[in-house]
């Protein structure tokens, strides 16, 4: 006779529907990617503040910055903006994966009357214009359909105001980003645009934190529904109250810390004045379109339109005393005769026009014919963007043929 064995009773929990899968890893992915996005946007906003401070101290006199300082601040802003944009795209992908999985789950649980499909729950995030409205509608429906109580009228249940706030902040930040991008003309407009950009990026950071809270709360709500139906263990719910409080707090603290690091690191940049400790002449920074006749200057990586046909764009330049070593000097300046609403004539036409007019001005400005001079010449012309905002100024600049530094004012020098 075989001994009796006490077997554990079979589980009373019903099997999960065929297409049902827990959403824990999708929710965790949203937390991680949205957290990185929030931190990246906060740091990028700090980079905007840094560049605005640098631009606010352009010009002659003590405490002005070199062109390298301005360009370094701009490089930090551009790179941080690119990283933030990439992080946002990845976080949107994570949100799409989460909403797709959750939508399949509520459908598998037999929730009746769903308006959309699981495919739309993911794809709607990437359809232009539609993604301004449809993802919000899908999250609304996921919140309602995950009601853990017995609710046959679940479609008429209200959603948490947090979802409205999250989406409103997201849309507001997006609108600011699009509208602000159209207002960059001169230095003052650039500084005003940086304010708009900073507010927009902080809005994206806040929206990312709110997205984490929305996802954790909706996921917990859905798992409560599954636990009531006996499909999930109620002790393994995702998104406890502690998690809902701690995760956003940690994200906000990390975003603040990253921004503070950027601003503190920029102090070295802000303290970098152009006065030498040996009493040498101070330098100041100007944007190329603000250069005047007799301004002597250097520019890192300067490319202009020359007689050899080499051309390019420059931004800020270092203006210095003409008795100090420098590479270039403005010898003439004139305006293109095009009407304010005239279309941009093109780089080639402007370059040809500028070189022709500069050659006409060279003899009188320098005091010797161009072909007999030891100087070469180039022109600075409006860019497509500056032309659109009314810039018609062309400057003629002189430099040594042999590439050596100038050490005097070349106007009337006969060089």
PEHUFEN-V108856 format. One record per residue. N is the residue number from 1. RES is the residue in three letters. SS is DSSP state (helix for helix, strand for strand, loop for the rest). PHI is phi in degrees with one decimal (none if undefined). Layout:
# PEHUFEN-V108856
n=N res=RES ss=SS phi=PHI
n=N res=RES ss=SS phi=PHI
This chain:
# PEHUFEN-V108856
n=1 res=UNK ss=loop phi=none
n=2 res=UNK ss=loop phi=-76.7
n=3 res=UNK ss=loop phi=-68.8
n=4 res=UNK ss=loop phi=-78.1
n=5 res=UNK ss=loop phi=-124.3
n=6 res=UNK ss=loop phi=-81.3
n=7 res=UNK ss=loop phi=-93.0
n=8 res=UNK ss=loop phi=-65.9
n=9 res=UNK ss=loop phi=-65.4
n=10 res=UNK ss=loop phi=-63.8
n=11 res=UNK ss=loop phi=-62.6
n=12 res=UNK ss=loop phi=-87.8
n=13 res=UNK ss=loop phi=-74.6
n=14 res=UNK ss=loop phi=-68.5
n=15 res=UNK ss=loop phi=-66.1
n=16 res=UNK ss=loop phi=-68.3
n=17 res=UNK ss=loop phi=-57.3
n=18 res=UNK ss=loop phi=-55.5
n=19 res=UNK ss=loop phi=-99.5
n=20 res=UNK ss=loop phi=-88.0
n=21 res=UNK ss=loop phi=-137.6
n=22 res=UNK ss=loop phi=-58.9
n=23 res=UNK ss=loop phi=-106.1
n=24 res=UNK ss=helix phi=-64.2
n=25 res=UNK ss=helix phi=-72.8
n=26 res=UNK ss=helix phi=-65.5
n=27 res=UNK ss=helix phi=-64.9
n=28 res=UNK ss=helix phi=-63.2
n=29 res=UNK ss=helix phi=-63.7
n=30 res=UNK ss=helix phi=-63.4
n=31 res=UNK ss=helix phi=-59.5
n=32 res=UNK ss=helix phi=-67.8
n=33 res=UNK ss=helix phi=-69.2
n=34 res=UNK ss=helix phi=-69.3
n=35 res=UNK ss=helix phi=-63.9
n=36 res=UNK ss=helix phi=-62.0
n=37 res=UNK ss=helix phi=-62.7
n=38 res=UNK ss=helix phi=-61.0
n=39 res=UNK ss=helix phi=-65.5
n=40 res=UNK ss=helix phi=-63.3
n=41 res=UNK ss=helix phi=-69.7
n=42 res=UNK ss=helix phi=-65.0
n=43 res=UNK ss=helix phi=-65.6
n=44 res=UNK ss=helix phi=-65.0
n=45 res=UNK ss=helix phi=-63.2
n=46 res=UNK ss=helix phi=-63.4
n=47 res=UNK ss=helix phi=-66.0
n=48 res=UNK ss=helix phi=-61.7
n=49 res=UNK ss=helix phi=-60.7
n=50 res=UNK ss=helix phi=-61.3
n=51 res=UNK ss=helix phi=-65.9
n=52 res=UNK ss=helix phi=-64.0
n=53 res=UNK ss=helix phi=-65.2
n=54 res=UNK ss=helix phi=-64.5
n=55 res=UNK ss=helix phi=-64.1
n=56 res=UNK ss=loop phi=-69.6
n=57 res=UNK ss=loop phi=-116.7
n=58 res=UNK ss=loop phi=-76.7
n=59 res=UNK ss=strand phi=118.2
n=60 res=UNK ss=loop phi=-73.5
n=61 res=UNK ss=loop phi=102.4
n=62 res=UNK ss=loop phi=-61.8
n=63 res=UNK ss=loop phi=83.8
n=64 res=UNK ss=loop phi=-79.2
n=65 res=UNK ss=loop phi=-106.7
n=66 res=UNK ss=loop phi=-81.5
n=67 res=UNK ss=helix phi=-62.2
n=68 res=UNK ss=helix phi=-61.7
n=69 res=UNK ss=helix phi=-65.4
n=70 res=UNK ss=helix phi=-62.7
n=71 res=UNK ss=helix phi=-68.5
n=72 res=UNK ss=helix phi=-66.1
n=73 res=UNK ss=helix phi=-62.6
n=74 res=UNK ss=helix phi=-68.2
n=75 res=UNK ss=helix phi=-62.1
n=76 res=UNK ss=helix phi=-61.7
n=77 res=UNK ss=helix phi=-63.7
n=78 res=UNK ss=helix phi=-64.5
n=79 res=UNK ss=helix phi=-64.9
n=80 res=UNK ss=helix phi=-65.3
n=81 res=UNK ss=helix phi=-65.5
n=82 res=UNK ss=helix phi=-63.7
n=83 res=UNK ss=helix phi=-64.2
n=84 res=UNK ss=helix phi=-63.2
n=85 res=UNK ss=helix phi=-63.2
n=86 res=UNK ss=helix phi=-62.2
n=87 res=UNK ss=helix phi=-63.5
n=88 res=UNK ss=helix phi=-65.9
n=89 res=UNK ss=helix phi=-61.4
n=90 res=UNK ss=helix phi=-63.9
n=91 res=UNK ss=helix phi=-66.9
n=92 res=UNK ss=helix phi=-65.2
n=93 res=UNK ss=helix phi=-60.4
n=94 res=UNK ss=helix phi=-66.3
n=95 res=UNK ss=helix phi=-63.8
n=96 res=UNK ss=helix phi=-64.3
n=97 res=UNK ss=helix phi=-63.9
n=98 res=UNK ss=helix phi=-65.2
n=99 res=UNK ss=helix phi=-67.2
n=100 res=UNK ss=helix phi=-63.5
n=101 res=UNK ss=helix phi=-64.8
n=102 res=UNK ss=helix phi=-67.3
n=103 res=UNK ss=helix phi=-67.6
n=104 res=UNK ss=helix phi=-63.9
n=105 res=UNK ss=helix phi=-67.5
n=106 res=UNK ss=helix phi=-64.8
n=107 res=UNK ss=helix phi=-67.6
n=108 res=UNK ss=helix phi=-66.2
n=109 res=UNK ss=loop phi=-77.5
n=110 res=UNK ss=loop phi=84.3
n=111 res=UNK ss=loop phi=-65.9
n=112 res=UNK ss=loop phi=-84.7
n=113 res=UNK ss=loop phi=77.7
n=114 res=UNK ss=loop phi=-67.6
n=115 res=UNK ss=loop phi=-81.0
n=116 res=UNK ss=loop phi=-119.1
n=117 res=UNK ss=loop phi=-113.5
n=118 res=UNK ss=helix phi=-63.4
n=119 res=UNK ss=helix phi=-62.2
n=120 res=UNK ss=helix phi=-66.8
n=121 res=UNK ss=helix phi=-59.8
n=122 res=UNK ss=helix phi=-93.7
n=123 res=UNK ss=helix phi=-69.3
n=124 res=UNK ss=helix phi=-63.6
n=125 res=UNK ss=helix phi=-69.2
n=126 res=UNK ss=helix phi=-117.5
n=127 res=UNK ss=loop phi=-93.0
n=128 res=UNK ss=loop phi=-54.4
n=129 res=UNK ss=loop phi=70.7
n=130 res=UNK ss=helix phi=-61.0
n=131 res=UNK ss=helix phi=-73.8
n=132 res=UNK ss=helix phi=-84.0
n=133 res=UNK ss=loop phi=-126.5
n=134 res=UNK ss=helix phi=-62.0
n=135 res=UNK ss=helix phi=-57.6
n=136 res=UNK ss=helix phi=-63.0
n=137 res=UNK ss=helix phi=-62.4
n=138 res=UNK ss=helix phi=-67.2
n=139 res=UNK ss=helix phi=-64.9
n=140 res=UNK ss=helix phi=-56.5
n=141 res=UNK ss=helix phi=-68.4
n=142 res=UNK ss=helix phi=-62.5
n=143 res=UNK ss=helix phi=-63.9
n=144 res=UNK ss=helix phi=-67.6
n=145 res=UNK ss=helix phi=-68.3
n=146 res=UNK ss=loop phi=-94.9
n=147 res=UNK ss=loop phi=-58.6
n=148 res=UNK ss=loop phi=-75.3
n=149 res=UNK ss=loop phi=-90.7
n=150 res=UNK ss=loop phi=-71.3
n=151 res=UNK ss=loop phi=-140.7
n=152 res=UNK ss=loop phi=-72.3
n=153 res=UNK ss=loop phi=-100.5
n=154 res=UNK ss=helix phi=-58.4
n=155 res=UNK ss=helix phi=-66.3
n=156 res=UNK ss=helix phi=-94.5
n=157 res=UNK ss=loop phi=-75.2
n=158 res=UNK ss=loop phi=-73.1
n=159 res=UNK ss=loop phi=-96.2
n=160 res=UNK ss=loop phi=-65.1
n=161 res=UNK ss=helix phi=-58.5
n=162 res=UNK ss=helix phi=-58.4
n=163 res=UNK ss=helix phi=-65.0
n=164 res=UNK ss=helix phi=-63.5
n=165 res=UNK ss=helix phi=-63.8
n=166 res=UNK ss=helix phi=-55.7
n=167 res=UNK ss=helix phi=-69.4
n=168 res=UNK ss=helix phi=-63.4
n=169 res=UNK ss=helix phi=-64.5
n=170 res=UNK ss=helix phi=-61.3
n=171 res=UNK ss=helix phi=-65.1
n=172 res=UNK ss=helix phi=-61.0
n=173 res=UNK ss=helix phi=-64.2
n=174 res=UNK ss=helix phi=-65.3
n=175 res=UNK ss=helix phi=-64.1
n=176 res=UNK ss=helix phi=-59.6
n=177 res=UNK ss=helix phi=-64.5
n=178 res=UNK ss=helix phi=-73.1
n=179 res=UNK ss=helix phi=-67.2
n=180 res=UNK ss=helix phi=-63.6
n=181 res=UNK ss=loop phi=-67.0
n=182 res=UNK ss=loop phi=-94.8
n=183 res=UNK ss=loop phi=-114.8
n=184 res=UNK ss=loop phi=-92.7
n=185 res=UNK ss=loop phi=-127.1
n=186 res=UNK ss=loop phi=-107.4
n=187 res=UNK ss=helix phi=-62.5
n=188 res=UNK ss=helix phi=-62.9
n=189 res=UNK ss=helix phi=-66.6
n=190 res=UNK ss=helix phi=-64.6
n=191 res=UNK ss=helix phi=-67.1
n=192 res=UNK ss=helix phi=-66.1
n=193 res=UNK ss=helix phi=-63.0
n=194 res=UNK ss=helix phi=-64.7
n=195 res=UNK ss=helix phi=-64.1
n=196 res=UNK ss=helix phi=-60.3
n=197 res=UNK ss=helix phi=-63.3
n=198 res=UNK ss=helix phi=-62.0
n=199 res=UNK ss=helix phi=-63.1
n=200 res=UNK ss=helix phi=-61.4
n=201 res=UNK ss=helix phi=-66.4
n=202 res=UNK ss=helix phi=-65.0
n=203 res=UNK ss=helix phi=-63.3
n=204 res=UNK ss=helix phi=-62.7
n=205 res=UNK ss=helix phi=-64.6
n=206 res=UNK ss=helix phi=-64.2
n=207 res=UNK ss=helix phi=-61.5
n=208 res=UNK ss=helix phi=-65.2
n=209 res=UNK ss=helix phi=-64.9
n=210 res=UNK ss=helix phi=-64.0
n=211 res=UNK ss=helix phi=-61.0
n=212 res=UNK ss=helix phi=-62.0
n=213 res=UNK ss=helix phi=-64.0
n=214 res=UNK ss=helix phi=-60.7
n=215 res=UNK ss=helix phi=-64.6
n=216 res=UNK ss=helix phi=-65.0
n=217 res=UNK ss=helix phi=-69.9
n=218 res=UNK ss=helix phi=-66.6
n=219 res=UNK ss=helix phi=-64.8
n=220 res=UNK ss=helix phi=-63.0
n=221 res=UNK ss=helix phi=-62.2
n=222 res=UNK ss=helix phi=-66.3
n=223 res=UNK ss=helix phi=-67.9
n=224 res=UNK ss=helix phi=-63.1
n=225 res=UNK ss=helix phi=-62.8
n=226 res=UNK ss=helix phi=-64.3
n=227 res=UNK ss=helix phi=-67.9
n=228 res=UNK ss=helix phi=-63.4
n=229 res=UNK ss=loop phi=-80.4
n=230 res=UNK ss=loop phi=81.7
n=231 res=UNK ss=loop phi=-87.3
n=232 res=UNK ss=loop phi=-117.6
n=233 res=UNK ss=loop phi=-74.5
n=234 res=UNK ss=helix phi=-63.2
n=235 res=UNK ss=helix phi=-80.8
n=236 res=UNK ss=helix phi=-113.5
n=237 res=UNK ss=loop phi=-67.7
n=238 res=UNK ss=loop phi=-94.5
n=239 res=UNK ss=loop phi=89.6
n=240 res=UNK ss=loop phi=-68.8
n=241 res=UNK ss=helix phi=-60.0
n=242 res=UNK ss=helix phi=-64.0
n=243 res=UNK ss=helix phi=-62.6
n=244 res=UNK ss=helix phi=-61.7
n=245 res=UNK ss=helix phi=-88.5
n=246 res=UNK ss=helix phi=-77.2
n=247 res=UNK ss=helix phi=-58.3
n=248 res=UNK ss=helix phi=-62.2
n=249 res=UNK ss=helix phi=-64.9
n=250 res=UNK ss=helix phi=-63.9
n=251 res=UNK ss=helix phi=-60.2
n=252 res=UNK ss=helix phi=-63.9
n=253 res=UNK ss=helix phi=-64.5
n=254 res=UNK ss=helix phi=-67.0
n=255 res=UNK ss=helix phi=-63.4
n=256 res=UNK ss=helix phi=-64.0
n=257 res=UNK ss=helix phi=-62.9
n=258 res=UNK ss=helix phi=-62.0
n=259 res=UNK ss=helix phi=-64.6
n=260 res=UNK ss=helix phi=-63.9
n=261 res=UNK ss=helix phi=-62.5
n=262 res=UNK ss=helix phi=-61.8
n=263 res=UNK ss=helix phi=-67.7
n=264 res=UNK ss=helix phi=-67.8
n=265 res=UNK ss=helix phi=-64.2
n=266 res=UNK ss=helix phi=-75.8
n=267 res=UNK ss=helix phi=-59.5
n=268 res=UNK ss=helix phi=-62.4
n=269 res=UNK ss=helix phi=-64.5
n=270 res=UNK ss=helix phi=-68.2
n=271 res=UNK ss=loop phi=-84.3
n=272 res=UNK ss=loop phi=-84.4
n=273 res=UNK ss=loop phi=-85.6
n=274 res=UNK ss=loop phi=-98.2
n=275 res=UNK ss=loop phi=-86.4
n=276 res=UNK ss=loop phi=-81.5
n=277 res=UNK ss=loop phi=-69.8
n=278 res=UNK ss=loop phi=-92.2
n=279 res=UNK ss=loop phi=83.6
n=280 res=UNK ss=loop phi=-69.4
n=281 res=UNK ss=loop phi=-62.1
n=282 res=UNK ss=loop phi=-83.1
n=283 res=UNK ss=loop phi=-108.4
n=284 res=UNK ss=strand phi=-133.7
n=285 res=UNK ss=strand phi=-117.9
n=286 res=UNK ss=strand phi=-131.1
n=287 res=UNK ss=strand phi=-77.3
n=288 res=UNK ss=helix phi=-56.7
n=289 res=UNK ss=helix phi=-70.1
n=290 res=UNK ss=helix phi=-96.2
n=291 res=UNK ss=loop phi=-66.6
n=292 res=UNK ss=loop phi=-115.0
n=293 res=UNK ss=loop phi=-59.0
n=294 res=UNK ss=loop phi=82.4
n=295 res=UNK ss=loop phi=-74.7
n=296 res=UNK ss=strand phi=-103.7
n=297 res=UNK ss=strand phi=-157.3
n=298 res=UNK ss=strand phi=-121.7
n=299 res=UNK ss=loop phi=-150.7
n=300 res=UNK ss=loop phi=-64.6
n=301 res=UNK ss=loop phi=65.1
n=302 res=UNK ss=loop phi=-62.9
n=303 res=UNK ss=loop phi=-130.1
n=304 res=UNK ss=loop phi=-129.9
n=305 res=UNK ss=strand phi=-92.4
n=306 res=UNK ss=strand phi=-116.6
n=307 res=UNK ss=loop phi=-63.8
n=308 res=UNK ss=loop phi=-85.2
n=309 res=UNK ss=loop phi=87.5
n=310 res=UNK ss=loop phi=-76.4
n=311 res=UNK ss=loop phi=-143.6
n=312 res=UNK ss=loop phi=177.1
n=313 res=UNK ss=loop phi=-120.8
n=314 res=UNK ss=loop phi=-128.7
n=315 res=UNK ss=loop phi=-113.9
n=316 res=UNK ss=strand phi=-91.6
n=317 res=UNK ss=strand phi=-132.6
n=318 res=UNK ss=strand phi=-91.7
n=319 res=UNK ss=strand phi=-93.2
n=320 res=UNK ss=strand phi=-137.7
n=321 res=UNK ss=loop phi=-66.7
n=322 res=UNK ss=loop phi=-67.4
n=323 res=UNK ss=loop phi=-79.9
n=324 res=UNK ss=loop phi=-89.9
n=325 res=UNK ss=loop phi=-57.8
n=326 res=UNK ss=strand phi=-155.9
n=327 res=UNK ss=loop phi=-99.3
n=328 res=UNK ss=strand phi=-137.3
n=329 res=UNK ss=strand phi=-145.1
n=330 res=UNK ss=strand phi=-77.9
n=331 res=UNK ss=strand phi=-109.9
n=332 res=UNK ss=strand phi=-161.5
n=333 res=UNK ss=strand phi=-153.3
n=334 res=UNK ss=strand phi=-152.0
n=335 res=UNK ss=strand phi=-112.4
n=336 res=UNK ss=loop phi=-71.6
n=337 res=UNK ss=loop phi=-83.7
n=338 res=UNK ss=loop phi=-65.0
n=339 res=UNK ss=loop phi=-68.5
n=340 res=UNK ss=loop phi=-57.7
n=341 res=UNK ss=loop phi=-97.6
n=342 res=UNK ss=loop phi=-70.5
n=343 res=UNK ss=loop phi=-69.0
n=344 res=UNK ss=loop phi=-62.5
n=345 res=UNK ss=loop phi=-74.3
n=346 res=UNK ss=loop phi=106.2
n=347 res=UNK ss=helix phi=-61.1
n=348 res=UNK ss=helix phi=-60.7
n=349 res=UNK ss=helix phi=-66.7
n=350 res=UNK ss=helix phi=-64.8
n=351 res=UNK ss=helix phi=-62.8
n=352 res=UNK ss=helix phi=-64.0
n=353 res=UNK ss=helix phi=-63.4
n=354 res=UNK ss=helix phi=-64.9
n=355 res=UNK ss=helix phi=-62.5
n=356 res=UNK ss=helix phi=-62.5
n=357 res=UNK ss=helix phi=-68.6
n=358 res=UNK ss=helix phi=-67.4
n=359 res=UNK ss=helix phi=-62.6
n=360 res=UNK ss=helix phi=-65.5
n=361 res=UNK ss=helix phi=-88.0
n=362 res=UNK ss=helix phi=-62.7
n=363 res=UNK ss=helix phi=-57.9
n=364 res=UNK ss=helix phi=-68.6
n=365 res=UNK ss=helix phi=-70.3
n=366 res=UNK ss=helix phi=-93.6
n=367 res=UNK ss=loop phi=94.0
n=368 res=UNK ss=loop phi=-152.0
n=369 res=UNK ss=loop phi=-60.4
n=370 res=UNK ss=helix phi=-59.5
n=371 res=UNK ss=helix phi=-69.1
n=372 res=UNK ss=helix phi=-102.1
n=373 res=UNK ss=loop phi=-86.6
n=374 res=UNK ss=loop phi=-89.1
n=375 res=UNK ss=strand phi=-108.1
n=376 res=UNK ss=strand phi=-103.4
n=377 res=UNK ss=strand phi=-144.4
n=378 res=UNK ss=strand phi=-146.6
n=379 res=UNK ss=strand phi=-128.8
n=380 res=UNK ss=strand phi=-111.7
n=381 res=UNK ss=loop phi=-118.0
n=382 res=UNK ss=loop phi=-61.7
n=383 res=UNK ss=loop phi=-86.5
n=384 res=UNK ss=helix phi=-55.6
n=385 res=UNK ss=helix phi=-69.1
n=386 res=UNK ss=helix phi=-68.0
n=387 res=UNK ss=helix phi=-62.4
n=388 res=UNK ss=helix phi=-62.4
n=389 res=UNK ss=loop phi=-102.4
n=390 res=UNK ss=loop phi=99.3
n=391 res=UNK ss=loop phi=-74.7
n=392 res=UNK ss=loop phi=-126.6
n=393 res=UNK ss=strand phi=-83.7
n=394 res=UNK ss=strand phi=-124.6
n=395 res=UNK ss=strand phi=-109.5
n=396 res=UNK ss=strand phi=-103.3
n=397 res=UNK ss=strand phi=-124.7
n=398 res=UNK ss=strand phi=-113.5
n=399 res=UNK ss=strand phi=-150.2
n=400 res=UNK ss=strand phi=-70.5
n=401 res=UNK ss=loop phi=-62.7
n=402 res=UNK ss=loop phi=-81.7
n=403 res=UNK ss=loop phi=83.3
n=404 res=UNK ss=loop phi=-73.3
n=405 res=UNK ss=loop phi=-70.2
n=406 res=UNK ss=strand phi=-83.1
n=407 res=UNK ss=loop phi=-134.1
n=408 res=UNK ss=loop phi=-159.5
n=409 res=UNK ss=loop phi=-76.7
n=410 res=UNK ss=loop phi=-87.5
n=411 res=UNK ss=loop phi=-62.5
n=412 res=UNK ss=loop phi=69.9
n=413 res=UNK ss=loop phi=-82.6
n=414 res=UNK ss=loop phi=71.6
n=415 res=UNK ss=loop phi=-65.6
